[in-house]
Amino acid sequence: MASDRSGWPILVQVGLWGLPTRGSAWGFFWFSMALVIASIPCGFLIHPICFLGVLMVLAALWYYLSIRWVDQNSRW
């Protein structure tokens, strides 16, 4: 049974939009971190524009904080 997400803050709702479970949210967190890690050598070896992938750390942080908020204040 899914929980009512209407009481969640808007940034949490947007951050977890379309992610039905905690596991899928953690999957996107780890995927974002993998892109961050992969963009660093890509920036050195292929093209400096690849360093823009490091900005995915902001997405990972948003996922992490949203997951943490739901764990502490609501339920999945």
N, C-alpha and C positions, 0 to 999 in steps of 0.2 A: 504494500500500500504506500503510495507516494505521499509525501508530506505537503502541506499547503505552503507554497513559496511566496504568497502575497505579503507575509509579514517580514520577509527578508529585506535588508537595505538594498537600494537600487544597484549599487556597485557589486554586491554579491549576486543579485539576480542576473545582471549582465555578464558577470564573470563566469557564472556556471550555466548560462543559457544553453539549453539543448543537451546538457550532460545529466543523465538521469540518476547516475549512481556515484558514490564516492570513488569507486575504482576507476571509472572513466575520467573523473576529474584528476586523479593522481596520474593516470596515463598521459593526459595532456600536459601536466606539470613536467613529467619526465621527458616527454617529447620536446618540449620547449628547452629544457636543459641540454638535451642532446644536440639540438640545433646551435645553442650557444657554444658548446664545446667543439662542434664541428666547424663553426665559422672562424675560429681563431687560426688553426693551421691553414684553412682555405684562404684567409686574408694574407698570410705570409707567402703561400706557395702559388696561388692562382691570380688573385687580384685584390687590391686593398679594399674594394667596395664590399667584399665579403665580410669585413669587420662589422658591417651594419647588422649582421645576424646576432651580434652580442646584445643588441637591444631586446632580443627575445627574453632576456633575463627579467625584463619588466613584466612580460606575460606570465612567466613562471612565478614571479612574486605575487601577482594578482591571483593566480590559481591557488597558491599556497595560503594566502591570507583569506580568501573566500572559503576554502576548505576548512581552515581553522575556525572561522566564524561560525560556520554551520555546525561543526563538531561541538563547539562550546555553547551555542545559543539555540540550536534547533535540532532537527533530525533529517535524515535523507529519506 
